[in-house]
Amino acid sequence: MLSKEQWRKIAIHCDSYNPMEKKLDMTSPVYEEKYESCENCSHFTEDKRCDLDLMDKVLSSLGMELDLKS
């Protein structure tokens, strides 16, 4: 299972990120839709997966970038 931070990093670097249009939930203590995240993407499924199967691809790309910077 990926962390919320990983979901945010994936969304920032994903070319297919497409934010869902949701109504503001005034009962929520923290309104997180202002952040890019897989959780806010229209391709994110109820079982917490990308229906385009891009999460692993983006994560591995990020990992390669980090290796190159080391």
PDB file of N, CA, C and O in Angstrom:
ATOM      1  N   MET A   1       0.854  -1.184   0.000  1.00  0.00           N
ATOM      2  CA  MET A   1       0.000   0.000   0.000  1.00  0.00           C
ATOM      3  C   MET A   1       0.892   1.237   0.000  1.00  0.00           C
ATOM      4  O   MET A   1       1.868   1.317   0.745  1.00  0.00           O
ATOM      5  N   LEU A   2       0.548   2.165  -0.820  1.00  0.00           N
ATOM      6  CA  LEU A   2       1.311   3.407  -0.922  1.00  0.00           C
ATOM      7  C   LEU A   2       0.848   4.406   0.134  1.00  0.00           C
ATOM      8  O   LEU A   2      -0.291   4.358   0.598  1.00  0.00           O
ATOM      9  N   SER A   3       1.738   5.296   0.498  1.00  0.00           N
ATOM     10  CA  SER A   3       1.406   6.345   1.467  1.00  0.00           C
ATOM     11  C   SER A   3       0.761   7.540   0.766  1.00  0.00           C
ATOM     12  O   SER A   3       0.828   7.664  -0.457  1.00  0.00           O
ATOM     13  N   LYS A   4       0.150   8.397   1.537  1.00  0.00           N
ATOM     14  CA  LYS A   4      -0.447   9.615   0.969  1.00  0.00           C
ATOM     15  C   LYS A   4       0.624  10.472   0.294  1.00  0.00           C
ATOM     16  O   LYS A   4       0.368  11.093  -0.737  1.00  0.00           O
ATOM     17  N   GLU A   5       1.810  10.503   0.872  1.00  0.00           N
ATOM     18  CA  GLU A   5       2.906  11.276   0.279  1.00  0.00           C
ATOM     19  C   GLU A   5       3.294  10.707  -1.090  1.00  0.00           C
ATOM     20  O   GLU A   5       3.564  11.465  -2.021  1.00  0.00           O
ATOM     21  N   GLN A   6       3.324   9.389  -1.213  1.00  0.00           N
ATOM     22  CA  GLN A   6       3.636   8.771  -2.506  1.00  0.00           C
ATOM     23  C   GLN A   6       2.548   9.084  -3.517  1.00  0.00           C
ATOM     24  O   GLN A   6       2.847   9.362  -4.678  1.00  0.00           O
ATOM     25  N   TRP A   7       1.274   9.043  -3.089  1.00  0.00           N
ATOM     26  CA  TRP A   7       0.179   9.382  -3.994  1.00  0.00           C
ATOM     27  C   TRP A   7       0.304  10.819  -4.492  1.00  0.00           C
ATOM     28  O   TRP A   7       0.008  11.109  -5.651  1.00  0.00           O
ATOM     29  N   ARG A   8       0.740  11.706  -3.619  1.00  0.00           N
ATOM     30  CA  ARG A   8       0.919  13.106  -4.021  1.00  0.00           C
ATOM     31  C   ARG A   8       2.069  13.241  -5.017  1.00  0.00           C
ATOM     32  O   ARG A   8       1.953  13.964  -6.007  1.00  0.00           O
ATOM     33  N   LYS A   9       3.171  12.551  -4.760  1.00  0.00           N
ATOM     34  CA  LYS A   9       4.314  12.622  -5.674  1.00  0.00           C
ATOM     35  C   LYS A   9       3.971  12.038  -7.041  1.00  0.00           C
ATOM     36  O   LYS A   9       4.366  12.577  -8.075  1.00  0.00           O
ATOM     37  N   ILE A  10       3.232  10.929  -7.033  1.00  0.00           N
ATOM     38  CA  ILE A  10       2.824  10.322  -8.302  1.00  0.00           C
ATOM     39  C   ILE A  10       1.972  11.312  -9.092  1.00  0.00           C
ATOM     40  O   ILE A  10       2.208  11.524 -10.281  1.00  0.00           O
ATOM     41  N   ALA A  11       0.990  11.914  -8.441  1.00  0.00           N
ATOM     42  CA  ALA A  11       0.085  12.842  -9.134  1.00  0.00           C
ATOM     43  C   ALA A  11       0.842  14.035  -9.717  1.00  0.00           C
ATOM     44  O   ALA A  11       0.543  14.478 -10.826  1.00  0.00           O
ATOM     45  N   ILE A  12       1.807  14.547  -8.983  1.00  0.00           N
ATOM     46  CA  ILE A  12       2.580  15.694  -9.452  1.00  0.00           C
ATOM     47  C   ILE A  12       3.355  15.356 -10.722  1.00  0.00           C
ATOM     48  O   ILE A  12       3.507  16.200 -11.606  1.00  0.00           O
ATOM     49  N   HIS A  13       3.845  14.116 -10.809  1.00  0.00           N
ATOM     50  CA  HIS A  13       4.686  13.723 -11.935  1.00  0.00           C
ATOM     51  C   HIS A  13       3.955  12.913 -13.003  1.00  0.00           C
ATOM     52  O   HIS A  13       4.576  12.477 -13.972  1.00  0.00           O
ATOM     53  N   CYS A  14       2.669  12.708 -12.847  1.00  0.00           N
ATOM     54  CA  CYS A  14       1.902  11.890 -13.796  1.00  0.00           C
ATOM     55  C   CYS A  14       1.308  12.771 -14.895  1.00  0.00           C
ATOM     56  O   CYS A  14       0.609  13.745 -14.617  1.00  0.00           O
ATOM     57  N   ASP A  15       1.594  12.416 -16.135  1.00  0.00           N
ATOM     58  CA  ASP A  15       1.067  13.175 -17.271  1.00  0.00           C
ATOM     59  C   ASP A  15      -0.441  12.985 -17.458  1.00  0.00           C
ATOM     60  O   ASP A  15      -1.091  13.788 -18.127  1.00  0.00           O
ATOM     61  N   SER A  16      -0.994  11.926 -16.868  1.00  0.00           N
ATOM     62  CA  SER A  16      -2.421  11.629 -17.028  1.00  0.00           C
ATOM     63  C   SER A  16      -3.260  12.032 -15.822  1.00  0.00           C
ATOM     64  O   SER A  16      -4.441  11.695 -15.748  1.00  0.00           O
ATOM     65  N   TYR A  17      -2.653  12.756 -14.872  1.00  0.00           N
ATOM     66  CA  TYR A  17      -3.405  13.203 -13.699  1.00  0.00           C
ATOM     67  C   TYR A  17      -4.577  14.070 -14.143  1.00  0.00           C
ATOM     68  O   TYR A  17      -4.407  15.034 -14.889  1.00  0.00           O
ATOM     69  N   ASN A  18      -5.763  13.711 -13.674  1.00  0.00           N
ATOM     70  CA  ASN A  18      -6.978  14.420 -14.044  1.00  0.00           C
ATOM     71  C   ASN A  18      -7.827  14.591 -12.782  1.00  0.00           C
ATOM     72  O   ASN A  18      -8.511  13.652 -12.373  1.00  0.00           O
ATOM     73  N   PRO A  19      -7.795  15.770 -12.159  1.00  0.00           N
ATOM     74  CA  PRO A  19      -8.517  15.953 -10.897  1.00  0.00           C
ATOM     75  C   PRO A  19     -10.022  15.762 -11.058  1.00  0.00           C
ATOM     76  O   PRO A  19     -10.636  16.225 -12.019  1.00  0.00           O
ATOM     77  N   MET A  20     -10.588  15.062 -10.081  1.00  0.00           N
ATOM     78  CA  MET A  20     -12.038  14.865 -10.061  1.00  0.00           C
ATOM     79  C   MET A  20     -12.706  16.149  -9.609  1.00  0.00           C
ATOM     80  O   MET A  20     -12.137  16.945  -8.863  1.00  0.00           O
ATOM     81  N   GLU A  21     -13.906  16.323 -10.072  1.00  0.00           N
ATOM     82  CA  GLU A  21     -14.689  17.448  -9.568  1.00  0.00           C
ATOM     83  C   GLU A  21     -15.538  16.929  -8.431  1.00  0.00           C
ATOM     84  O   GLU A  21     -16.435  16.110  -8.631  1.00  0.00           O
ATOM     85  N   LYS A  22     -15.248  17.412  -7.236  1.00  0.00           N
ATOM     86  CA  LYS A  22     -16.015  17.014  -6.050  1.00  0.00           C
ATOM     87  C   LYS A  22     -16.552  18.263  -5.378  1.00  0.00           C
ATOM     88  O   LYS A  22     -15.999  19.355  -5.501  1.00  0.00           O
ATOM     89  N   LYS A  23     -17.622  18.067  -4.683  1.00  0.00           N
ATOM     90  CA  LYS A  23     -18.160  19.164  -3.886  1.00  0.00           C
ATOM     91  C   LYS A  23     -17.386  19.234  -2.580  1.00  0.00           C
ATOM     92  O   LYS A  23     -16.936  18.214  -2.058  1.00  0.00           O
ATOM     93  N   LEU A  24     -17.237  20.415  -2.068  1.00  0.00           N
ATOM     94  CA  LEU A  24     -16.550  20.635  -0.800  1.00  0.00           C
ATOM     95  C   LEU A  24     -17.315  19.960   0.331  1.00  0.00           C
ATOM     96  O   LEU A  24     -18.513  20.182   0.509  1.00  0.00           O
ATOM     97  N   ASP A  25     -16.604  19.134   1.090  1.00  0.00           N
ATOM     98  CA  ASP A  25     -17.193  18.466   2.242  1.00  0.00           C
ATOM     99  C   ASP A  25     -16.919  19.323   3.472  1.00  0.00           C
ATOM    100  O   ASP A  25     -15.814  19.305   4.015  1.00  0.00           O
ATOM    101  N   MET A  26     -17.899  20.053   3.897  1.00  0.00           N
ATOM    102  CA  MET A  26     -17.722  20.978   5.004  1.00  0.00           C
ATOM    103  C   MET A  26     -17.550  20.256   6.342  1.00  0.00           C
ATOM    104  O   MET A  26     -17.134  20.878   7.320  1.00  0.00           O
ATOM    105  N   THR A  27     -17.861  18.953   6.408  1.00  0.00           N
ATOM    106  CA  THR A  27     -17.702  18.208   7.652  1.00  0.00           C
ATOM    107  C   THR A  27     -16.278  17.700   7.820  1.00  0.00           C
ATOM    108  O   THR A  27     -15.897  17.274   8.910  1.00  0.00           O
ATOM    109  N   SER A  28     -15.496  17.740   6.763  1.00  0.00           N
ATOM    110  CA  SER A  28     -14.124  17.252   6.832  1.00  0.00           C
ATOM    111  C   SER A  28     -13.248  18.260   7.561  1.00  0.00           C
ATOM    112  O   SER A  28     -13.295  19.452   7.258  1.00  0.00           O
ATOM    113  N   PRO A  29     -12.438  17.790   8.531  1.00  0.00           N
ATOM    114  CA  PRO A  29     -11.573  18.717   9.265  1.00  0.00           C
ATOM    115  C   PRO A  29     -10.470  19.313   8.385  1.00  0.00           C
ATOM    116  O   PRO A  29     -10.013  20.431   8.626  1.00  0.00           O
ATOM    117  N   VAL A  30     -10.052  18.568   7.374  1.00  0.00           N
ATOM    118  CA  VAL A  30      -9.014  19.057   6.469  1.00  0.00           C
ATOM    119  C   VAL A  30      -9.498  18.824   5.046  1.00  0.00           C
ATOM    120  O   VAL A  30      -9.825  17.698   4.671  1.00  0.00           O
ATOM    121  N   TYR A  31      -9.541  19.858   4.281  1.00  0.00           N
ATOM    122  CA  TYR A  31      -9.978  19.755   2.896  1.00  0.00           C
ATOM    123  C   TYR A  31      -8.738  19.570   2.029  1.00  0.00           C
ATOM    124  O   TYR A  31      -8.001  20.525   1.785  1.00  0.00           O
ATOM    125  N   GLU A  32      -8.502  18.327   1.554  1.00  0.00           N
ATOM    126  CA  GLU A  32      -7.259  17.996   0.876  1.00  0.00           C
ATOM    127  C   GLU A  32      -7.336  18.060  -0.643  1.00  0.00           C
ATOM    128  O   GLU A  32      -6.343  17.753  -1.302  1.00  0.00           O
ATOM    129  N   GLU A  33      -8.448  18.438  -1.219  1.00  0.00           N
ATOM    130  CA  GLU A  33      -8.548  18.460  -2.673  1.00  0.00           C
ATOM    131  C   GLU A  33      -7.685  19.533  -3.311  1.00  0.00           C
ATOM    132  O   GLU A  33      -7.495  19.526  -4.527  1.00  0.00           O
ATOM    133  N   LYS A  34      -7.164  20.444  -2.524  1.00  0.00           N
ATOM    134  CA  LYS A  34      -6.304  21.479  -3.088  1.00  0.00           C
ATOM    135  C   LYS A  34      -4.941  20.901  -3.470  1.00  0.00           C
ATOM    136  O   LYS A  34      -4.181  21.531  -4.206  1.00  0.00           O
ATOM    137  N   TYR A  35      -4.633  19.698  -2.967  1.00  0.00           N
ATOM    138  CA  TYR A  35      -3.376  19.046  -3.278  1.00  0.00           C
ATOM    139  C   TYR A  35      -3.563  18.069  -4.427  1.00  0.00           C
ATOM    140  O   TYR A  35      -4.575  17.372  -4.494  1.00  0.00           O
ATOM    141  N   GLU A  36      -2.588  18.016  -5.333  1.00  0.00           N
ATOM    142  CA  GLU A  36      -2.612  16.976  -6.341  1.00  0.00           C
ATOM    143  C   GLU A  36      -2.321  15.663  -5.641  1.00  0.00           C
ATOM    144  O   GLU A  36      -1.350  15.561  -4.891  1.00  0.00           O
ATOM    145  N   SER A  37      -3.139  14.673  -5.874  1.00  0.00           N
ATOM    146  CA  SER A  37      -2.967  13.361  -5.267  1.00  0.00           C
ATOM    147  C   SER A  37      -3.732  12.344  -6.097  1.00  0.00           C
ATOM    148  O   SER A  37      -4.751  12.668  -6.706  1.00  0.00           O
ATOM    149  N   CYS A  38      -3.237  11.120  -6.117  1.00  0.00           N
ATOM    150  CA  CYS A  38      -3.970  10.061  -6.803  1.00  0.00           C
ATOM    151  C   CYS A  38      -5.393   9.960  -6.253  1.00  0.00           C
ATOM    152  O   CYS A  38      -6.328   9.656  -6.994  1.00  0.00           O
ATOM    153  N   GLU A  39      -5.554  10.215  -4.963  1.00  0.00           N
ATOM    154  CA  GLU A  39      -6.876  10.130  -4.344  1.00  0.00           C
ATOM    155  C   GLU A  39      -7.867  11.116  -4.966  1.00  0.00           C
ATOM    156  O   GLU A  39      -9.077  10.902  -4.894  1.00  0.00           O
ATOM    157  N   ASN A  40      -7.370  12.178  -5.568  1.00  0.00           N
ATOM    158  CA  ASN A  40      -8.229  13.192  -6.182  1.00  0.00           C
ATOM    159  C   ASN A  40      -8.307  13.057  -7.696  1.00  0.00           C
ATOM    160  O   ASN A  40      -8.889  13.908  -8.369  1.00  0.00           O
ATOM    161  N   CYS A  41      -7.721  11.987  -8.236  1.00  0.00           N
ATOM    162  CA  CYS A  41      -7.662  11.804  -9.687  1.00  0.00           C
ATOM    163  C   CYS A  41      -8.850  10.974 -10.174  1.00  0.00           C
ATOM    164  O   CYS A  41      -9.299  10.054  -9.490  1.00  0.00           O
ATOM    165  N   SER A  42      -9.342  11.303 -11.337  1.00  0.00           N
ATOM    166  CA  SER A  42     -10.476  10.573 -11.896  1.00  0.00           C
ATOM    167  C   SER A  42     -10.118   9.138 -12.272  1.00  0.00           C
ATOM    168  O   SER A  42     -11.013   8.318 -12.477  1.00  0.00           O
ATOM    169  N   HIS A  43      -8.839   8.820 -12.365  1.00  0.00           N
ATOM    170  CA  HIS A  43      -8.394   7.469 -12.713  1.00  0.00           C
ATOM    171  C   HIS A  43      -8.189   6.585 -11.485  1.00  0.00           C
ATOM    172  O   HIS A  43      -7.872   5.404 -11.624  1.00  0.00           O
ATOM    173  N   PHE A  44      -8.365   7.136 -10.290  1.00  0.00           N
ATOM    174  CA  PHE A  44      -8.174   6.404  -9.040  1.00  0.00           C
ATOM    175  C   PHE A  44      -9.442   5.627  -8.725  1.00  0.00           C
ATOM    176  O   PHE A  44     -10.523   6.211  -8.644  1.00  0.00           O
ATOM    177  N   THR A  45      -9.320   4.313  -8.546  1.00  0.00           N
ATOM    178  CA  THR A  45     -10.484   3.461  -8.333  1.00  0.00           C
ATOM    179  C   THR A  45     -10.795   3.300  -6.853  1.00  0.00           C
ATOM    180  O   THR A  45     -10.014   3.705  -5.993  1.00  0.00           O
ATOM    181  N   GLU A  46     -11.946   2.704  -6.571  1.00  0.00           N
ATOM    182  CA  GLU A  46     -12.363   2.487  -5.183  1.00  0.00           C
ATOM    183  C   GLU A  46     -11.421   1.541  -4.451  1.00  0.00           C
ATOM    184  O   GLU A  46     -11.293   1.623  -3.230  1.00  0.00           O
ATOM    185  N   ASP A  47     -10.754   0.636  -5.185  1.00  0.00           N
ATOM    186  CA  ASP A  47      -9.803  -0.273  -4.541  1.00  0.00           C
ATOM    187  C   ASP A  47      -8.395   0.313  -4.509  1.00  0.00           C
ATOM    188  O   ASP A  47      -7.410  -0.413  -4.371  1.00  0.00           O
ATOM    189  N   LYS A  48      -8.313   1.632  -4.637  1.00  0.00           N
ATOM    190  CA  LYS A  48      -7.063   2.406  -4.498  1.00  0.00           C
ATOM    191  C   LYS A  48      -6.002   2.026  -5.530  1.00  0.00           C
ATOM    192  O   LYS A  48      -4.833   1.820  -5.204  1.00  0.00           O
ATOM    193  N   ARG A  49      -6.449   1.939  -6.787  1.00  0.00           N
ATOM    194  CA  ARG A  49      -5.549   1.650  -7.898  1.00  0.00           C
ATOM    195  C   ARG A  49      -5.800   2.655  -9.013  1.00  0.00           C
ATOM    196  O   ARG A  49      -6.834   3.322  -9.055  1.00  0.00           O
ATOM    197  N   CYS A  50      -4.846   2.745  -9.900  1.00  0.00           N
ATOM    198  CA  CYS A  50      -4.981   3.603 -11.086  1.00  0.00           C
ATOM    199  C   CYS A  50      -5.586   2.765 -12.203  1.00  0.00           C
ATOM    200  O   CYS A  50      -5.037   1.722 -12.559  1.00  0.00           O
ATOM    201  N   ASP A  51      -6.712   3.207 -12.762  1.00  0.00           N
ATOM    202  CA  ASP A  51      -7.317   2.411 -13.832  1.00  0.00           C
ATOM    203  C   ASP A  51      -6.500   2.464 -15.123  1.00  0.00           C
ATOM    204  O   ASP A  51      -6.775   1.709 -16.056  1.00  0.00           O
ATOM    205  N   LEU A  52      -5.505   3.342 -15.188  1.00  0.00           N
ATOM    206  CA  LEU A  52      -4.580   3.383 -16.329  1.00  0.00           C
ATOM    207  C   LEU A  52      -3.298   2.606 -16.025  1.00  0.00           C
ATOM    208  O   LEU A  52      -2.414   2.498 -16.875  1.00  0.00           O
ATOM    209  N   ASP A  53      -3.204   2.069 -14.814  1.00  0.00           N
ATOM    210  CA  ASP A  53      -2.053   1.284 -14.355  1.00  0.00           C
ATOM    211  C   ASP A  53      -0.745   2.069 -14.487  1.00  0.00           C
ATOM    212  O   ASP A  53       0.247   1.557 -15.005  1.00  0.00           O
ATOM    213  N   LEU A  54      -0.759   3.317 -14.013  1.00  0.00           N
ATOM    214  CA  LEU A  54       0.413   4.190 -14.143  1.00  0.00           C
ATOM    215  C   LEU A  54       1.207   4.370 -12.856  1.00  0.00           C
ATOM    216  O   LEU A  54       2.318   4.897 -12.905  1.00  0.00           O
ATOM    217  N   MET A  55       0.687   3.960 -11.722  1.00  0.00           N
ATOM    218  CA  MET A  55       1.363   4.220 -10.449  1.00  0.00           C
ATOM    219  C   MET A  55       2.776   3.641 -10.419  1.00  0.00           C
ATOM    220  O   MET A  55       3.723   4.348 -10.073  1.00  0.00           O
ATOM    221  N   ASP A  56       2.930   2.376 -10.773  1.00  0.00           N
ATOM    222  CA  ASP A  56       4.256   1.753 -10.739  1.00  0.00           C
ATOM    223  C   ASP A  56       5.208   2.414 -11.734  1.00  0.00           C
ATOM    224  O   ASP A  56       6.390   2.604 -11.449  1.00  0.00           O
ATOM    225  N   LYS A  57       4.679   2.755 -12.889  1.00  0.00           N
ATOM    226  CA  LYS A  57       5.505   3.398 -13.915  1.00  0.00           C
ATOM    227  C   LYS A  57       6.035   4.745 -13.423  1.00  0.00           C
ATOM    228  O   LYS A  57       7.220   5.038 -13.579  1.00  0.00           O
ATOM    229  N   VAL A  58       5.171   5.558 -12.834  1.00  0.00           N
ATOM    230  CA  VAL A  58       5.578   6.872 -12.338  1.00  0.00           C
ATOM    231  C   VAL A  58       6.530   6.721 -11.156  1.00  0.00           C
ATOM    232  O   VAL A  58       7.531   7.431 -11.070  1.00  0.00           O
ATOM    233  N   LEU A  59       6.220   5.792 -10.240  1.00  0.00           N
ATOM    234  CA  LEU A  59       7.097   5.580  -9.082  1.00  0.00           C
ATOM    235  C   LEU A  59       8.484   5.112  -9.514  1.00  0.00           C
ATOM    236  O   LEU A  59       9.488   5.579  -8.976  1.00  0.00           O
ATOM    237  N   SER A  60       8.551   4.199 -10.472  1.00  0.00           N
ATOM    238  CA  SER A  60       9.865   3.724 -10.916  1.00  0.00           C
ATOM    239  C   SER A  60      10.624   4.843 -11.616  1.00  0.00           C
ATOM    240  O   SER A  60      11.848   4.922 -11.507  1.00  0.00           O
ATOM    241  N   SER A  61       9.919   5.700 -12.327  1.00  0.00           N
ATOM    242  CA  SER A  61      10.551   6.852 -12.971  1.00  0.00           C
ATOM    243  C   SER A  61      11.117   7.803 -11.919  1.00  0.00           C
ATOM    244  O   SER A  61      12.218   8.330 -12.079  1.00  0.00           O
ATOM    245  N   LEU A  62      10.360   8.021 -10.844  1.00  0.00           N
ATOM    246  CA  LEU A  62      10.839   8.878  -9.755  1.00  0.00           C
ATOM    247  C   LEU A  62      12.059   8.259  -9.091  1.00  0.00           C
ATOM    248  O   LEU A  62      13.004   8.965  -8.738  1.00  0.00           O
ATOM    249  N   GLY A  63      12.040   6.937  -8.920  1.00  0.00           N
ATOM    250  CA  GLY A  63      13.172   6.242  -8.327  1.00  0.00           C
ATOM    251  C   GLY A  63      14.432   6.383  -9.178  1.00  0.00           C
ATOM    252  O   GLY A  63      15.532   6.540  -8.647  1.00  0.00           O
ATOM    253  N   MET A  64      14.268   6.325 -10.482  1.00  0.00           N
ATOM    254  CA  MET A  64      15.402   6.492 -11.391  1.00  0.00           C
ATOM    255  C   MET A  64      15.956   7.899 -11.275  1.00  0.00           C
ATOM    256  O   MET A  64      17.174   8.079 -11.285  1.00  0.00           O
ATOM    257  N   GLU A  65      15.092   8.903 -11.164  1.00  0.00           N
ATOM    258  CA  GLU A  65      15.541  10.277 -11.025  1.00  0.00           C
ATOM    259  C   GLU A  65      16.352  10.446  -9.739  1.00  0.00           C
ATOM    260  O   GLU A  65      17.384  11.117  -9.737  1.00  0.00           O
ATOM    261  N   LEU A  66      15.888   9.842  -8.652  1.00  0.00           N
ATOM    262  CA  LEU A  66      16.599   9.946  -7.379  1.00  0.00           C
ATOM    263  C   LEU A  66      17.949   9.250  -7.451  1.00  0.00           C
ATOM    264  O   LEU A  66      18.922   9.738  -6.876  1.00  0.00           O
ATOM    265  N   ASP A  67      18.028   8.117  -8.147  1.00  0.00           N
ATOM    266  CA  ASP A  67      19.302   7.417  -8.309  1.00  0.00           C
ATOM    267  C   ASP A  67      20.304   8.261  -9.088  1.00  0.00           C
ATOM    268  O   ASP A  67      21.494   8.270  -8.775  1.00  0.00           O
ATOM    269  N   LEU A  68      19.816   8.966 -10.100  1.00  0.00           N
ATOM    270  CA  LEU A  68      20.707   9.796 -10.925  1.00  0.00           C
ATOM    271  C   LEU A  68      21.253  10.981 -10.144  1.00  0.00           C
ATOM    272  O   LEU A  68      22.368  11.434 -10.401  1.00  0.00           O
ATOM    273  N   LYS A  69      20.472  11.490  -9.187  1.00  0.00           N
ATOM    274  CA  LYS A  69      20.907  12.651  -8.401  1.00  0.00           C
ATOM    275  C   LYS A  69      21.922  12.261  -7.321  1.00  0.00           C
ATOM    276  O   LYS A  69      22.647  13.120  -6.820  1.00  0.00           O
ATOM    277  N   SER A  70      21.979  10.989  -6.963  1.00  0.00           N
ATOM    278  CA  SER A  70      22.895  10.535  -5.896  1.00  0.00           C
ATOM    279  C   SER A  70      24.319  10.500  -6.365  1.00  0.00           C
ATOM    280  O   SER A  70      25.213  10.144  -5.598  1.00  0.00           O
TER     281      SER A  70
END
